Structures are given as structure tokens and as C-alpha cells.
């Protein structure tokens, strides 16, 4: 549990980051200031379109850099195992029994009781 950012939070950060930048890109594309140009001044319209393209391009580059950083955080906080429902300890992926309480993950997945039989008592 010593994670800096929990996996679920980092997943939401990626979604929110992408949504905000999508809104920003759409707003940048739709707000062309070429209406401020005098009629017939093609140079002003072309310059305005070029400025819009450069601005939107920079927004896309910023989005991509942030997306890569957040995706790396998401990958690094990935769980290395699963929690045992019986005792709460973390078990490695691929293990079929909990090393702490002998809970049977395979049996529980098939709908059978997952608890192992009690150990035989030594007489």
C-alpha cells in the first residue's frame, strides 16, 4: 500500500487530462480570430489561420507529453498481485493458494468454497 498515487486515481487522471485537452483543442480550433480582419485582406486571414494551427499544435504536444507521463505513472502503480478475500494479504499473480491462509483462488473462481480444509491435527 505504499503507492504514491493509487491506480484508480491515476486512471481517472488520464481520463480527465484527455477530456480537458479535447475541450481545449476544440475551443482552439473553433475560435478563429480571422473575423477581426478587414474584408479582402487575405494575408490577415492566412496569418490568423497559421496562428491557430500553431496554437492547436502546441496544445496537442502538451497533451501528448502529459498523457505519456500519466500513462507511465499508471503502469508503474500496477498491482503485482491480488488481495486474498479471506485474510487480506497480497498474493502474487498466478498463485492458486494464499500463502498465509491457504485460500483456494481457483476453487473460488469456479463457485466452490475457496477455504482449504483445516490442517490435520498432530495427535
Buried (B, 14 or more C-beta within 10 A) or exposed (E): EEEEBEBEEBBEBBEEBBEEBEEBBEEBEEEEEBEEBEEEEEEBBEBBEEEBEEBBEEBBEEBEEBBEEBEEBBEEBEEEEBEBEBEEEBBEEEEEBBEEBBBBBEBBEEEEEBBBEEEEEEE
